[in-house]
Amino acid sequence: MAQDTWFDIVIPVQRLNENVITSVSSVLASKYEDFTIIIGLQNDPMTNNEQEYYEYLQKDKKIKVVDCKKSYSLPKTLNISLEQCSHKWTVRHDDDDLMHPTRLKNLNELIKMRREEPTIIGQQMRYFKLDPKTRRRYISTKWCKQKLNDFELKQELLVMPCFYHPAITLNLEKLKFHYNENYTYAQDYKLYIDNMKGSVYVGSATKGTYYRIKKDTEVKRQNTLDKQNTKRQMQLQFHEKIMMEMWSKIGIDLSAKDARMLRYNLVTKEEPAAFVLKSSDHKDAVDYFNKAKCLFKNYYESST
């Protein structure tokens, strides 16, 4: 009988606060015990409150705090944290999300059951938010489902990331490339593209993570992006660049405008109206995507 899996839980943290402690506590409350928590900490110097949280975390033998420079980007912090992992299975977890108590247990069962080891495993995610007055949690009614098999997951990369990043698990022995540090805010999408060839991607219908809806994502977006929202602008630009790279693999020279049109019509309506080609509509995007899917099938069969 296969042995149980030991997991390293990687949590990148910008600032230590109450949400981080709650998030870490949700991991410690897991119904599976074989894990280590690796916190990539960027907040130096720390306030008095943060110092108290830091000392609190240091008391638990399951927790390892890695001091990262404040100037480091998220992908850089993730890579430093990955270097601290002692085992091949690494679980991503965001610093303000909540881990489902059976996530690790279900992961262990999935890994032991499979003949071929996956490179990346993705589980389901569910949204929640806190009432600022009562601190009561409001949880969405549905779990966000995703594609399950290798082909469908990789095909989805034509227009969007194929996994929910807070609910992924990485096999460090199979992973050819770590996070690209030039793709801040889109490092996960780039990771999936970089490791696609010769790998096995697996989606699981098991419960993974409760994803916190942050205040800035609760605000209804207008047709034009706020000038101060540079993070989202950068993310959209990187997503377009990654899409263009992905489509070039199947022999289509995708322009930035086409990438915007496809994302707008097939993925999300949050991009500004000015990004959408005036001559395009939803049917055009679907037809274009269907053509790409046929070409991707040929690419997939030749690269596996």
Secondary structure, 3 states (H helix, E strand, C coil): CCCCCCEEEEEEECCCCHHHHHHHHHHHCCCCCCEEEEEEECCCCCCHHHHHHHHHHHCCCCEEEEECCCCCCHHHHHHHHHHCCCCCEEEECCCCCEECCCHHHHHHHHHHHCCCCCCEEEEEEEEEEECCCCCCEEECCCCECCCCCHHHHHHHCCCCCCCCHHHEEEECCCCCCCCCCCCCCCHHHHHHHHCCCCCCEEEEEEEEEEEECCHHHHCCCCCCCCCCCHHHHHHHHHHHHHHHHHHHHCCCCCCHHHHHHHHHHHCCCCCCHHHCCCCCCHHHHHHHHHHHHHHHHHHHHHHC
